[in-house]
């Protein structure tokens, strides 16, 4: 019941065009270079708000529009856009090469702003890339693409078709809004793999800032359909009214169901907070959005993220009957003060899908279910099997509730080597497993067979108020983990995972105060 509502995607002409064949020549029909042909020399061109498109595009005589610039460049060229506001929607229709990427970026020390506030058509993206490759978009601000019509889908950046080798970094995307009521949709940054079998691949989305987005039924940053080999890292995503990061499968985005699944990627080192559907008209006052959500994706690592003050911290679930989220590794994350649950997995009712072969390892869960809605730190829903929940620290709030599991379809899941702590103490804390409630840690262990190597103890964290979730020297979590390779090589802070031959519980390996002081000084 806590998943996002069914989104109503209305891209219309955009997606129809995106499904067309790639515009770049294939190896079989590419022109043959002749000895007399002059090789292209990579050139830097300039755009300025007081330029003219009739100019040569030099620093002294820049072009006026970004669209003219991207229509004029070749592989290896760079476009530097001077600071200012550009009221245009840009479509890139050129590709670079493996040795000559095309770069579009703000001029050093200045910010180029794509602003949609005066555009006639808000049913589009401020920047669109369809079926192009070897592109770097760096340091742009994209803002104020708004619509009051539910059928429109405003976006900041949209990548679609069979694009590949695209890097988006240091971009600032905000105030992208659909204000058309309960059926609206909008995205800050969307990657839609709409071709098959050729996937969108080798996508890097790094160090961007996405905030103040009104998304309706959709998401701030989404990869949907035939998308593979991606990295989403170092982004800050906050104060949005629906899901922060979403990795989706099985929505019919790709024309062949066999390829309709975001997969083989890494989501790491992001900060995601204040993700809340409470004021979103699509949700009727329900709080149902996750900071990071995998809905039907597979083979994805989610690590070293800080997620807090969102409806859910992380969800690995499926909204589609007979379909699964699978082979997801959630490790070394800090998940705290989220409104409903720290992590949720499985289908939210028997008409939905399943979660299987996922691993939840070495995370620190701290005082989630802040609404005290009797969901707990961990929500296990319909049809979960062959998952691992291990080496985590769970610190509950005043409810002293760790786990809820209202479905009997819960098979072959390994739960062990975790640490639990709550104000009510071991004897008065609660777990639900396969619809059965257990009061007390010993009763939970005996009744479920889970957590034979677990402990209930104060984890001795540096600061339980701030919070600072590192381990103190006296922490019982030190050297208490199972030395599984699934936990990864480094902890949340990037330090080595196995110290003194053993792994610690939670997101951090213990380091002495002197080490942290040294780290603060060198940074």
Helices and strands as residue ranges (DSSP letters): H 13-18, E 44-47, H 66-72, E 78-81, E 84-86, E 90-92, E 102-106, E 112-115, E 125-130, E 133-138, E 140-147, E 153-161, E 164-169, E 172-178, E 185-193, E 200-206, E 209-211, E 221-225, E 227-233, E 236-240, E 245-248, G 257-259, E 263-268, E 271-275, E 290-295, E 298-303, E 306-308, E 312-317, E 324-331, E 334-336, E 341-345, E 354-356, E 359-361, E 364-366, E 378-380, E 384-385, E 388-390, E 393-395, E 401-404, E 410-411, E 414-416, E 419-421, G 426-428, E 430-433, E 436-439, H 441-448, E 455-456, E 461-463, E 468-471, G 485-487, E 498-499, E 502-503, H 513-522
